[in-house]
Amino acid sequence: MPHSSTKDEPSAANKTPPTLSHLWNLVFLGLLLTFGQLSWGQKGMDIPEYDGKDRVHDLNAKNYKSVMKKYDVMVVYYHEHVGSSKVAQKQFQIEELALELAAQVLEDLDDEDISIGLLDEKTDKAVAKKLGLVEADSIYIFIEDEVIEYDGELAADTLVEFLYDVIEDPVEIIDNVRELKGFHNIEEDIKLVGFFKSQKSEHYQEYEDAAEEFHPHIKFFATFSPKVAKSLDLKLNEVDFYEPFMDEPVVIPGKPYSEKELVAFIEDNDRPTLRKMQPHNMYEIWEDALDGEHIIAFAEEGDPDGFEFLEIVKEVAEDNTDNPNLSIVWIDPDDFPLLVPYWEKTFDIDLSSPQIGVVEVDDADSIWFDMDNDDDMPTVDELEDWLEDVLENKIDPDEDEDDDDDDDDDDDDDDDDDDDDDDDDDDDDDDDDDDDDDDDDDDDDDDDDDDDDDDDDDDDDDDDDDDDDDDDDDDDDD
């Protein structure tokens, strides 16, 4: 889970495997051409059309300090050098238009002055180094003394919504039952809640400092109301940790806590058993894979079958929340409509119905749970058995690919065997033909010999007859 500080490692967006991330980026760039109207319209928000005014700053060594001082929040897109490639130029134009639209929307905020700037990897490398920017094609958000890395899609609506979260306080206070209900309605994110005496409490200060480290990626709540604390079953200075989609929290041991202890606990538990991939965190989640693999569940929450299947997955996750090796990523296809055709083609699945499978992060090899009947969802026990086989490597995309290769080899062997058999048959036929020829020759020779013998016998008979005639003549003379 990224902290609110610059890290000496590539951004999640850039560490995403090239096979998938490159395609995802191209798809979402197409979405940018709608200027956010598709996504925002679905949520009932009235997003304006771009008015053509330039608001995004071109930062460089001469102006970056003065520009960044003017604003409470500065968003910096550290991009690769565009160069002369027409494709790269077109891509950058689309990205810049998305940022211009976001800047236009942010201009109307009353409480915070937020602006956006561009920094070229090639021409402004020295500035990037001074700002601590590590990887190109990444978005960094500078607010007060913190630097927050944005790991979502480069789309105006998603970026603006993320920035709204950034400018909120890192800890939200729960004062009454209505706000407590709102807390319980948050189920897709990791959240923490603590009970403290007051905002001046040193224990609350430690809690708030820890919240700043993870803001806005993790939701932090606190209450100073004994009534609310009783509803949450919280003791004074105690903090509960909630995984996504889990009704029961984990009590963080060792209260009262220091900031360091809270940070350490969260870092040890920041990969939930079940988490949802969303546009603002898609690259962060995809990069955070166990042994290079993700267990992915596709389900449309608004679809009856999808809802039923999701409830089964949630129950499995809740039953196995203590298993550190189990982490399921839920993707609602409705959140990524332009990626659905790509996923269906790449994974060879039909996303009109729920699916769950194992996917290799680097090359997208996958193997999927066999749904025997579209009308019947798997039971919790059936799904748990399948997941157990996955965790024990009895089901593995790599081995499935090897099996396919073996099948190909078997086919080749069969072809070779057929060829050998054909050759043997041909040899046998040739031998038979040779034998027949030899027999014919022998028969011919025998016939010739017999003819010769007959001729000799005839000659001998003729000679004998001649001799007899001569003798008779002699007798007559006498």
C-alpha positions as CSV (number, residue, x, y, z in Angstrom):
1,M,0.0,0.0,0.0
2,P,1.6,3.3,-1.1
3,H,2.3,5.8,1.6
4,S,1.9,9.6,1.2
5,S,5.6,10.0,0.3
6,T,7.9,9.5,-2.6
7,K,9.3,6.0,-2.8
8,D,12.6,5.0,-4.4
9,E,10.9,2.5,-6.7
10,P,9.0,2.6,-9.9
11,S,5.3,3.5,-9.8
12,A,2.7,0.8,-9.9
13,A,1.5,2.0,-13.2
14,N,5.0,1.5,-14.7
15,K,5.6,-1.8,-12.9
16,T,2.5,-3.3,-14.4
17,P,3.3,-6.0,-16.9
18,P,3.8,-4.5,-20.4
19,T,1.4,-7.1,-22.0
20,L,-1.5,-5.8,-20.0
21,S,-0.7,-2.3,-18.9
22,H,0.1,-1.1,-22.4
23,L,-3.3,-2.3,-23.7
24,W,-5.1,-0.9,-20.6
25,N,-3.5,2.5,-21.2
26,L,-4.5,2.6,-24.9
27,V,-8.1,1.7,-24.0
28,F,-8.4,4.3,-21.4
29,L,-6.9,6.9,-23.7
30,G,-9.8,6.2,-26.0
31,L,-12.1,6.9,-23.1
32,L,-10.4,10.3,-22.5
33,L,-11.7,11.4,-25.9
34,T,-15.2,11.5,-24.3
35,F,-13.8,14.0,-21.8
36,G,-15.2,12.0,-18.9
37,Q,-18.8,12.3,-20.0
38,L,-19.3,8.6,-19.9
39,S,-18.1,7.9,-16.4
40,W,-19.5,11.0,-14.8
41,G,-22.8,10.8,-16.6
42,Q,-23.4,7.3,-15.1
43,K,-22.9,8.8,-11.6
44,G,-25.3,11.8,-12.3
45,M,-22.5,14.4,-12.3
46,D,-22.7,17.3,-14.8
47,I,-19.2,17.5,-16.2
48,P,-18.6,20.5,-18.5
49,E,-17.1,20.4,-21.9
50,Y,-13.5,21.6,-22.3
51,D,-13.7,25.4,-22.9
52,G,-10.3,25.6,-24.7
53,K,-8.5,27.6,-22.1
54,D,-5.0,26.5,-21.2
55,R,-4.6,25.9,-17.5
56,V,-2.0,23.2,-17.3
57,H,1.5,24.6,-16.6
58,D,4.6,23.6,-18.6
59,L,7.1,23.3,-15.7
60,N,10.8,23.8,-16.2
61,A,13.9,24.8,-14.2
62,K,13.1,28.5,-14.4
63,N,9.4,28.5,-13.3
64,Y,8.6,25.4,-11.2
65,K,9.3,26.9,-7.8
66,S,7.2,30.0,-8.4
67,V,4.4,28.1,-10.0
68,M,4.2,25.5,-7.2
69,K,4.2,28.2,-4.5
70,K,1.0,29.6,-5.8
71,Y,-1.2,26.6,-5.1
72,D,-2.2,24.6,-2.0
73,V,-2.0,21.4,-4.1
74,M,0.1,20.8,-7.2
75,V,-0.4,17.8,-9.5
76,V,2.6,17.0,-11.6
77,Y,2.5,14.7,-14.5
78,Y,6.1,13.5,-15.1
79,H,5.8,12.2,-18.7
80,E,8.1,10.6,-21.2
81,H,9.7,12.8,-23.8
82,V,7.3,12.9,-26.8
83,G,9.8,13.1,-29.6
84,S,8.8,13.0,-33.3
85,S,6.6,10.0,-33.3
86,K,3.1,10.9,-34.5
87,V,1.6,8.1,-32.4
88,A,3.3,9.5,-29.2
89,Q,2.3,13.0,-30.1
90,K,-1.3,12.0,-30.5
91,Q,-1.2,10.1,-27.2
92,F,0.2,13.0,-25.4
93,Q,-2.4,15.4,-26.8
94,I,-5.1,13.1,-25.5
95,E,-3.4,13.0,-22.0
96,E,-3.0,16.7,-22.0
97,L,-6.7,17.3,-22.9
98,A,-7.7,15.1,-20.0
99,L,-5.5,17.1,-17.6
100,E,-6.8,20.4,-19.0
101,L,-10.4,19.3,-18.3
102,A,-9.5,18.2,-14.8
103,A,-7.8,21.6,-14.2
104,Q,-10.9,23.4,-15.4
105,V,-13.1,21.5,-12.9
106,L,-10.6,22.0,-10.1
107,E,-10.5,25.8,-10.8
108,D,-14.1,26.1,-9.3
109,L,-13.1,24.8,-5.9
110,D,-13.5,27.4,-3.2
111,D,-11.5,25.9,-0.3
112,E,-8.3,24.8,-2.1
113,D,-6.2,26.1,-5.0
114,I,-5.2,23.1,-7.1
115,S,-3.3,23.2,-10.3
116,I,-1.7,20.8,-12.7
117,G,1.8,20.9,-14.3
118,L,3.7,18.9,-16.9
119,L,7.3,17.9,-16.5
120,D,9.3,16.4,-19.4
121,E,11.5,13.4,-18.6
122,K,14.3,14.5,-21.0
123,T,14.3,18.3,-20.9
124,D,13.5,18.6,-17.2
125,K,15.4,15.7,-15.7
126,A,17.2,18.0,-13.2
127,V,13.9,19.4,-11.9
128,A,12.4,15.9,-11.5
129,K,15.4,14.9,-9.4
130,K,15.1,17.9,-7.1
131,L,11.4,17.0,-6.6
132,G,12.2,13.4,-5.9
133,L,10.3,12.1,-8.9
134,V,11.4,8.6,-9.8
135,E,9.5,7.2,-12.8
136,A,8.2,8.8,-15.9
137,D,4.6,8.5,-16.9
138,S,3.6,8.9,-13.3
139,I,1.4,11.5,-11.5
140,Y,2.6,13.0,-8.2
141,I,0.5,15.1,-5.9
142,F,2.3,17.7,-3.7
143,I,0.3,18.8,-0.7
144,E,1.9,20.6,2.2
145,D,4.9,18.5,3.1
146,E,3.6,15.3,1.6
147,V,4.0,13.7,-1.9
148,I,1.2,11.3,-2.9
149,E,1.6,9.0,-5.9
150,Y,-1.5,8.4,-8.0
151,D,-1.9,4.8,-9.3
152,G,-5.1,5.1,-11.3
153,E,-6.1,5.7,-14.9
154,L,-5.3,9.0,-16.5
155,A,-8.9,10.2,-16.9
156,A,-10.3,13.5,-15.8
157,D,-13.1,12.2,-13.7
158,T,-11.1,9.6,-11.8
159,L,-8.2,12.0,-11.1
160,V,-10.6,14.7,-9.8
161,E,-12.4,12.3,-7.5
162,F,-9.1,11.2,-6.1
163,L,-8.0,14.8,-5.5
164,Y,-11.3,15.4,-3.7
165,D,-10.2,12.6,-1.3
166,V,-6.7,14.0,-1.0
167,I,-7.9,17.5,0.2
168,E,-10.1,15.9,2.9
169,D,-8.8,15.5,6.4
170,P,-6.9,12.2,6.9
171,V,-9.2,11.3,9.8
172,E,-13.0,11.6,9.6
173,I,-14.8,12.1,12.9
174,I,-17.9,10.2,13.8
175,D,-20.2,12.2,16.1
176,N,-23.6,10.6,15.8
177,V,-25.6,7.6,14.7
178,R,-26.2,9.0,11.2
179,E,-22.4,9.3,10.6
180,L,-21.9,5.9,12.1
181,K,-24.3,4.4,9.5
182,G,-22.2,6.1,6.8
183,F,-19.1,4.4,8.3
184,H,-20.8,1.0,8.1
185,N,-21.8,1.5,4.5
186,I,-18.2,1.7,3.4
187,E,-17.3,-1.9,2.6
188,E,-14.9,-1.7,-0.4
189,D,-12.0,-0.1,1.3
190,I,-9.7,-0.9,4.3
191,K,-10.8,1.3,7.2
192,L,-9.8,1.9,10.8
193,V,-11.7,3.5,13.6
194,G,-10.5,4.5,17.1
195,F,-12.0,5.9,20.3
196,F,-10.1,8.7,22.0
197,K,-10.7,11.2,24.7
198,S,-10.4,14.3,22.5
199,Q,-8.5,15.7,19.5
200,K,-5.9,17.0,22.0
201,S,-5.1,13.5,23.2
202,E,-1.6,12.4,22.5
203,H,-2.9,9.0,21.5
204,Y,-5.2,10.6,18.9
205,Q,-2.2,12.6,17.6
206,E,-0.3,9.4,17.0
207,Y,-3.3,8.0,15.3
208,E,-3.6,11.1,13.1
209,D,0.1,11.0,12.1
210,A,-0.3,7.3,11.1
211,A,-3.4,8.3,9.0
212,E,-1.3,10.9,7.1
213,E,1.1,8.1,6.0
214,F,-1.7,6.2,4.2
215,H,-4.1,9.0,3.2
216,P,-6.2,8.8,1.0
217,H,-5.7,5.1,0.2
218,I,-6.9,3.9,3.5
219,K,-9.9,5.4,5.4
220,F,-9.3,6.5,9.0
221,F,-12.2,7.3,11.4
222,A,-12.3,8.3,15.0
223,T,-14.9,9.1,17.6
224,F,-14.8,11.0,20.9
225,S,-18.4,9.9,21.8
226,P,-18.8,7.2,24.4
227,K,-22.2,6.4,22.9
228,V,-20.7,5.8,19.4
229,A,-17.8,3.9,20.9
230,K,-20.2,1.6,22.7
231,S,-22.0,0.8,19.4
232,L,-18.6,-0.1,17.9
233,D,-17.6,-2.0,21.0
234,L,-14.5,0.1,21.4
235,K,-12.5,0.8,24.5
236,L,-10.7,4.0,25.1
237,N,-7.6,4.5,22.9
238,E,-8.4,1.3,21.1
239,V,-8.4,1.0,17.3
240,D,-10.2,-1.6,15.2
241,F,-9.0,-2.6,11.7
242,Y,-11.6,-3.6,9.1
243,E,-10.8,-5.5,5.9
244,P,-12.9,-4.8,2.9
245,F,-16.3,-6.7,2.9
246,M,-15.7,-7.9,6.4
247,D,-18.4,-7.2,9.1
248,E,-16.1,-8.1,12.0
249,P,-13.0,-6.1,12.7
250,V,-9.6,-7.1,14.1
251,V,-8.6,-5.3,17.3
252,I,-5.1,-3.9,16.9
253,P,-3.2,-5.3,19.9
254,G,-1.0,-3.3,22.3
255,K,-3.0,-0.1,23.0
256,P,-2.2,2.7,23.4
257,Y,-0.3,2.8,20.1
258,S,2.5,4.8,18.7
259,E,2.5,6.0,15.1
260,K,5.2,3.5,14.3
261,E,3.2,0.6,15.7
262,L,0.1,1.5,13.8
263,V,2.0,1.9,10.6
264,A,3.7,-1.5,11.1
265,F,0.4,-3.2,11.7
266,I,-1.2,-1.7,8.6
267,E,1.7,-2.6,6.4
268,D,1.5,-6.2,7.6
269,N,-2.2,-6.4,6.8
270,D,-2.7,-4.2,3.8
271,R,-3.4,-7.0,1.3
272,P,-7.0,-7.9,2.1
273,T,-8.6,-11.4,1.5
274,L,-11.0,-9.7,-0.9
275,R,-10.5,-6.4,-2.5
276,K,-12.1,-4.5,-5.4
277,M,-10.2,-3.2,-8.4
278,Q,-11.3,0.4,-9.2
279,P,-10.2,3.0,-11.7
280,H,-8.3,5.0,-9.1
281,N,-6.3,2.0,-7.8
282,M,-6.1,-0.4,-10.7
283,Y,-2.4,-0.3,-11.3
284,E,-1.6,-0.5,-7.5
285,I,-3.7,-3.6,-7.1
286,W,-2.5,-5.3,-10.3
287,E,1.2,-4.8,-9.3
288,D,0.5,-6.3,-5.8
289,A,0.3,-9.9,-6.8
290,L,1.1,-13.0,-4.7
291,D,3.9,-15.0,-6.4
292,G,3.2,-13.3,-9.7
293,E,-0.5,-14.5,-9.7
294,H,-3.9,-13.0,-9.0
295,I,-7.1,-14.9,-8.2
296,I,-9.6,-12.8,-10.1
297,A,-13.4,-12.8,-9.7
298,F,-15.5,-11.1,-12.4
299,A,-19.0,-10.3,-11.2
300,E,-21.5,-7.5,-12.0
301,E,-22.9,-6.4,-8.7
302,G,-26.0,-5.0,-10.4
303,D,-26.7,-8.3,-12.1
304,P,-28.7,-11.0,-10.2
305,D,-26.2,-13.8,-11.0
306,G,-23.3,-11.5,-10.4
307,F,-24.7,-10.4,-7.0
308,E,-25.3,-14.0,-6.0
309,F,-21.9,-15.1,-7.0
310,L,-20.3,-12.1,-5.3
311,E,-22.1,-13.1,-2.0
312,I,-20.6,-16.5,-2.3
313,V,-17.1,-15.1,-2.8
314,K,-17.6,-12.8,0.2
315,E,-18.6,-15.7,2.4
316,V,-15.5,-17.7,1.2
317,A,-13.3,-14.7,2.0
318,E,-14.8,-14.2,5.4
319,D,-14.4,-17.9,6.2
320,N,-10.7,-17.7,5.2
321,T,-9.7,-14.2,6.3
322,D,-7.0,-15.6,8.5
323,N,-5.2,-17.2,5.5
324,P,-2.4,-14.8,4.5
325,N,-1.9,-16.6,1.2
326,L,-5.5,-16.0,0.0
327,S,-6.2,-12.7,-1.8
328,I,-9.0,-12.4,-4.3
329,V,-9.4,-9.4,-6.6
330,W,-13.0,-8.6,-7.5
331,I,-13.5,-6.8,-10.8
332,D,-17.0,-5.4,-11.7
333,P,-17.0,-5.4,-15.6
334,D,-19.4,-2.4,-15.4
335,D,-16.5,-0.3,-14.0
336,F,-14.3,-1.0,-17.1
337,P,-16.6,-1.4,-20.1
338,L,-13.9,-0.7,-22.6
339,L,-11.7,-3.5,-21.2
340,V,-14.4,-6.2,-21.3
341,P,-13.7,-7.2,-25.0
342,Y,-10.0,-7.4,-24.3
343,W,-10.4,-9.5,-21.1
344,E,-12.8,-11.9,-22.9
345,K,-10.4,-12.4,-25.8
346,T,-7.2,-12.6,-23.6
347,F,-8.7,-15.0,-21.0
348,D,-11.1,-16.8,-23.4
349,I,-14.1,-16.3,-21.1
350,D,-17.6,-14.9,-21.3
351,L,-18.1,-11.9,-18.9
352,S,-21.9,-11.9,-19.4
353,S,-21.8,-14.4,-16.5
354,P,-19.6,-14.5,-13.4
355,Q,-16.1,-16.0,-13.6
356,I,-13.3,-16.8,-11.2
357,G,-9.8,-17.9,-12.2
358,V,-6.1,-17.6,-11.7
359,V,-4.1,-15.2,-13.9
360,E,-0.4,-14.8,-14.4
361,V,0.5,-11.1,-14.0
362,D,3.4,-11.1,-16.5
363,D,2.0,-12.9,-19.5
364,A,-1.8,-13.2,-18.8
365,D,-1.8,-17.0,-18.9
366,S,-4.9,-18.1,-17.0
367,I,-7.1,-21.0,-15.9
368,W,-10.7,-20.6,-14.8
369,F,-13.2,-22.4,-12.5
370,D,-15.5,-24.6,-14.6
371,M,-19.1,-23.4,-14.3
372,D,-21.0,-26.6,-15.2
373,N,-24.4,-24.9,-15.4
374,D,-24.9,-21.2,-15.9
375,D,-28.1,-21.3,-13.8
376,D,-26.4,-22.8,-10.8
377,M,-23.6,-21.0,-8.9
378,P,-20.9,-23.0,-7.2
379,T,-21.5,-23.6,-3.5
380,V,-19.2,-22.1,-0.9
381,D,-17.6,-25.6,-0.3
382,E,-17.0,-26.2,-4.0
383,L,-15.3,-22.8,-4.4
384,E,-13.2,-23.3,-1.2
385,D,-12.1,-26.7,-2.5
386,W,-11.1,-25.1,-5.8
387,L,-9.2,-22.3,-4.1
388,E,-7.4,-24.8,-1.9
389,D,-6.2,-26.6,-5.0
390,V,-5.0,-23.2,-6.4
391,L,-3.1,-22.4,-3.2
392,E,-1.5,-25.8,-3.2
393,N,-0.4,-25.3,-6.9
394,K,-2.6,-28.2,-8.0
395,I,-4.2,-25.7,-10.3
396,D,-1.7,-23.5,-12.1
397,P,-1.8,-21.6,-15.4
398,D,1.8,-22.5,-16.1
399,E,1.2,-26.2,-15.7
400,D,-1.9,-25.9,-17.8
401,E,0.2,-24.3,-20.6
402,D,2.7,-27.1,-20.2
403,D,-0.1,-29.7,-20.6
404,D,-1.1,-28.0,-23.8
405,D,2.5,-28.2,-25.0
406,D,2.6,-31.9,-24.1
407,D,-0.6,-32.5,-26.1
408,D,1.1,-30.8,-29.1
409,D,4.1,-33.1,-28.6
410,D,1.8,-36.2,-28.4
411,D,0.2,-35.1,-31.7
412,D,3.6,-34.8,-33.3
413,D,4.6,-38.3,-31.9
414,D,1.4,-39.8,-33.3
415,D,2.2,-38.3,-36.7
416,D,5.7,-39.7,-36.5
417,D,4.3,-43.1,-35.6
418,D,1.9,-43.0,-38.5
419,D,4.7,-42.0,-40.8
420,D,6.8,-44.9,-39.5
421,D,3.9,-47.3,-40.0
422,D,3.5,-46.1,-43.5
423,D,7.2,-46.6,-44.2
424,D,7.1,-50.1,-42.8
425,D,4.1,-50.9,-45.0
426,D,5.8,-49.6,-48.0
427,D,9.0,-51.6,-47.3
428,D,6.9,-54.7,-46.8
429,D,5.1,-54.1,-50.1
430,D,8.5,-53.6,-51.8
431,D,9.8,-56.9,-50.4
432,D,6.7,-58.7,-51.5
433,D,7.1,-57.3,-55.0
434,D,10.7,-58.3,-55.1
435,D,9.8,-61.8,-54.0
436,D,7.1,-62.1,-56.6
437,D,9.6,-60.9,-59.3
438,D,12.2,-63.5,-58.1
439,D,9.5,-66.2,-58.3
440,D,8.5,-65.2,-61.8
441,D,12.2,-65.2,-62.9
442,D,12.7,-68.7,-61.4
443,D,9.6,-70.0,-63.1
444,D,10.8,-68.5,-66.4
445,D,14.2,-70.1,-66.0
446,D,12.6,-73.5,-65.2
447,D,10.4,-73.2,-68.3
448,D,13.4,-72.3,-70.5
449,D,15.4,-75.3,-69.1
450,D,12.5,-77.6,-69.8
451,D,12.2,-76.3,-73.3
452,D,15.9,-76.8,-73.9
453,D,15.7,-80.4,-72.5
454,D,12.8,-81.1,-74.8
455,D,14.8,-79.8,-77.8
456,D,17.8,-81.9,-77.0
457,D,15.6,-85.0,-76.7
458,D,14.1,-84.3,-80.0
459,D,17.5,-83.8,-81.6
460,D,18.7,-87.1,-80.2
461,D,15.7,-88.9,-81.5
462,D,16.2,-87.5,-85.0
463,D,19.9,-88.6,-84.9
464,D,18.9,-92.1,-83.9
465,D,16.4,-92.3,-86.7
466,D,19.0,-91.2,-89.2
467,D,21.4,-93.8,-88.1
468,D,18.8,-96.5,-88.4
469,D,18.0,-95.4,-91.9
470,D,21.7,-95.5,-92.9
471,D,22.0,-99.1,-91.5
472,D,19.0,-100.2,-93.5
473,D,20.5,-98.8,-96.7
474,D,23.8,-100.6,-96.1
475,D,22.0,-103.9,-95.6
476,D,20.1,-103.4,-98.9
477,D,23.4,-102.8,-100.8
478,D,24.8,-105.9,-99.4
